[in-house]
Every structure is written in structure tokens, then in C-alpha cells.
Amino acid sequence: MNVYSVFFRYSAIAMLAMGMLCMSQPANAASKTEINAKVRATITTFYEKVPAGKELAKKAAGMLVFPEVFKGGVVVGAEYGEGVLLVNHKTVAYYSTASGSIGFQLGAQVKSQVILFMTKDALKKFRDSKGWKAGVDGSVALATLGAGGEIDTNTARKPIIGFIFSNKGLMYNLTFEGSKITKLKK
């Protein structure tokens, strides 16, 4: 078996799996209870992995949490997750995030995303939108940590700050750009 046949075999399997994931996701959407439990666990993990994020979260006007964002693809990629918007530590609405991409890619991953709205104005613009697109309706500053575990001071001053992480910690070289965030009816 040559390398090309292996590549095409796994490409076909990955495309089938991704297609099934994307098509079944809305039909198998998580319940409020499931989402809320995953959000609590994600916030705990976030505070453990990103201690500086906890301080920022205390100052934020709102916190959007996507506990599981599934991403995968073969040449064409897709990403989907469901989460909640917290204001004053209370769930005020449920949201989904989705995006697509074209280019060389192969594989799948699950990540968590936290978006902090640091100003009331940024939070209001987000909540008033019919479908908010990162990079178009609002620029999300992706947080990175310095040597002492602190968030870059320029990032900390932005009106919208985003974190992408796994159970191993913050993930770098990723972006929120192009993600469409839509309010769910739950």
C-alpha cells in the first residue's frame, strides 16, 4: 500500500466523519443542563490553566464560554460548539460558534474558548447583533502569556479578549477570526 492510497483512505474517512459531525450537531444539540455543567467545568479549568484570566474575568462585563468546540477536516474544515453568555456570573443566553476553512488540513481536535467582554459597550454590541462575526463585528484580541504567566498588557487593555485552550493549557497560533456566533433558542 503506497502513501497516496493511505492518504486518500484516511481523507475519505475523515471527510465522512466531519460531514456526520456537522450535519448531526444541531439535531443532537446539548441540553441546557449539559451545557451549563460543561461551562462550570471549563471555567474551573480556565482559572487553573490561566490564573491571569481569572483576574480579567472579575473585571469583565460579560463572559462567553464555549466548553467544547469541535474542529476537523480534510482540505475543507469546519468548527462548531455551543456555550453560554454569563453576565454577573449568571447565564443570560445560549450561543453557538461555527466557522469553516479551506486549505491543507487533516485531523480533528476539541478545544475550549472563553471570550471576555471588558466593556459594557462591547457587550451591548455583541448582545444586540443578530449574528456576530469575530473580526467583522468585533475584534477579539487573542491572549498570550508572558514569562511570568501574565497576560500581555496591550492585550489586557482591549475591549474583547479571547482565550483558546485545551486541558493542557493555552493554545497558540489559533484565531477567532471568521467565527460566527449566533444566539440559540434554548
Secondary structure as the mmCIF struct_conf table of DSSP 4:
data_model
#
loop_
_struct_conf.conf_type_id
_struct_conf.id
_struct_conf.beg_label_comp_id
_struct_conf.beg_label_asym_id
_struct_conf.beg_label_seq_id
_struct_conf.end_label_comp_id
_struct_conf.end_label_asym_id
_struct_conf.end_label_seq_id
HELX_RH_AL_P HELX_RH_AL_P1 VAL A 3 SER A 24
TURN_TY1_P TURN_TY1_P1 GLN A 25 ASN A 28
HELX_LH_PP_P HELX_LH_PP_P1 ALA A 29 SER A 31
HELX_RH_AL_P HELX_RH_AL_P2 LYS A 32 LYS A 49
HELX_RH_AL_P HELX_RH_AL_P3 PRO A 51 LYS A 59
BEND BEND1 ALA A 61 ALA A 61
STRN STRN1 GLY A 62 VAL A 87
TURN_TY1_P TURN_TY1_P2 ASN A 88 HIS A 89
STRN STRN2 LYS A 90 PHE A 117
BEND BEND2 THR A 119 THR A 119
HELX_RH_AL_P HELX_RH_AL_P4 LYS A 120 ASP A 128
BEND BEND3 LYS A 130 GLY A 131
STRN STRN3 TRP A 132 LYS A 133
STRN STRN4 ALA A 134 ALA A 134
TURN_TY1_P TURN_TY1_P3 GLY A 135 ASP A 137
STRN STRN5 GLY A 138 GLY A 138
HELX_LH_PP_P HELX_LH_PP_P2 SER A 139 VAL A 140
STRN STRN6 ALA A 141 LEU A 142
HELX_LH_PP_P HELX_LH_PP_P3 ALA A 143 ALA A 143
STRN STRN7 LEU A 145 LEU A 145
TURN_TY1_P TURN_TY1_P4 ALA A 147 GLY A 148
BEND BEND4 GLY A 149 GLY A 149
HELX_LH_PP_P HELX_LH_PP_P4 GLU A 150 GLU A 150
STRN STRN8 ILE A 151 ILE A 151
HELX_LH_PP_P HELX_LH_PP_P5 ASP A 152 ASP A 152
HELX_RH_AL_P HELX_RH_AL_P5 THR A 153 ALA A 156
TURN_TY1_P TURN_TY1_P5 ARG A 157 ARG A 157
BEND BEND5 LYS A 158 PRO A 159
STRN STRN9 ILE A 160 SER A 166
TURN_TY1_P TURN_TY1_P6 ASN A 167 LYS A 168
STRN STRN10 GLY A 169 LEU A 170
BEND BEND6 ASN A 173 ASN A 173
TURN_TY1_P TURN_TY1_P7 GLU A 177 GLY A 178
STRN STRN11 LYS A 180 LEU A 184
#
